[in-house]
């Protein structure tokens, strides 16, 4: 029987990785043959659907890193080379395919934090990619971003910073990353929340960004030409116009004194993805976006 999310059936699809995804999986898992790899992936997928039947798991998206497609990712790699100790945060990382791709592309794993609501997904990521904290020193941190004990806004009058910031491996919450992160990746994340929650999340993530020109937040999500699609279901699809406005207002309220460059492009969804979005009732397009702090014009 198909799994179900938000009242809509989710049927596992055939595992048919692209040549690039197949190369990525061979390199990360060390499994040499396609039949062995397929059996491995299907076993992990079955376990994951028992945790939460997200459509992206049914569609094997967890095996396909998408981060390299984004302009913001190229900016993140550049920041790593230009800023000593630059930190990358992946929020809603699922199994962590994207951060493992970042490691392959040269981002030091000890400078990466990856977080997801479900700790089971983080463990399944280690099983899928056959690594551990010793072989891959990324800091994986499970928690609810809407729980103030895990991520909260800084107080109006922040206390003086500690002499030595908490090291990445010693983190117990995302709050400890206030004003320290050079690049944040948030894909297929914001559209899961209501209008109010998304505005709050923008402030929360914005407060983690290192307040220097060049710092970026980027990702992609379901969107709509008409802002507010999905509100009847407790969701809220932004339009490119409303998305730009959200981030401009967020950083103004956070006290950023420079400018904010927001690019947001929505493309129509086709085929299976379009049917899925229609069933979920969130929106009809995929929006690729990047928010960058810039110098005052």
Secondary structure as GFF3:
##gff-version 3
##sequence-region A 1 297
A	DSSP	beta_strand	3	5	.	.	.	ID=ss1
A	DSSP	beta_strand	8	10	.	.	.	ID=ss2
A	DSSP	alpha_helix	19	29	.	.	.	ID=ss3
A	DSSP	alpha_helix	34	51	.	.	.	ID=ss4
A	DSSP	alpha_helix	55	58	.	.	.	ID=ss5
A	DSSP	three_ten_helix	61	63	.	.	.	ID=ss6
A	DSSP	three_ten_helix	67	69	.	.	.	ID=ss7
A	DSSP	alpha_helix	71	82	.	.	.	ID=ss8
A	DSSP	beta_strand	88	91	.	.	.	ID=ss9
A	DSSP	alpha_helix	97	104	.	.	.	ID=ss10
A	DSSP	three_ten_helix	109	111	.	.	.	ID=ss11
A	DSSP	beta_strand	112	116	.	.	.	ID=ss12
A	DSSP	alpha_helix	119	129	.	.	.	ID=ss13
A	DSSP	beta_strand	139	142	.	.	.	ID=ss14
A	DSSP	three_ten_helix	168	170	.	.	.	ID=ss15
A	DSSP	three_ten_helix	174	177	.	.	.	ID=ss16
A	DSSP	beta_strand	183	185	.	.	.	ID=ss17
A	DSSP	three_ten_helix	190	192	.	.	.	ID=ss18
A	DSSP	alpha_helix	195	208	.	.	.	ID=ss19
A	DSSP	beta_strand	216	223	.	.	.	ID=ss20
A	DSSP	three_ten_helix	231	233	.	.	.	ID=ss21
A	DSSP	alpha_helix	240	253	.	.	.	ID=ss22
A	DSSP	beta_strand	259	268	.	.	.	ID=ss23
A	DSSP	alpha_helix	271	280	.	.	.	ID=ss24
A	DSSP	beta_strand	285	294	.	.	.	ID=ss25
###
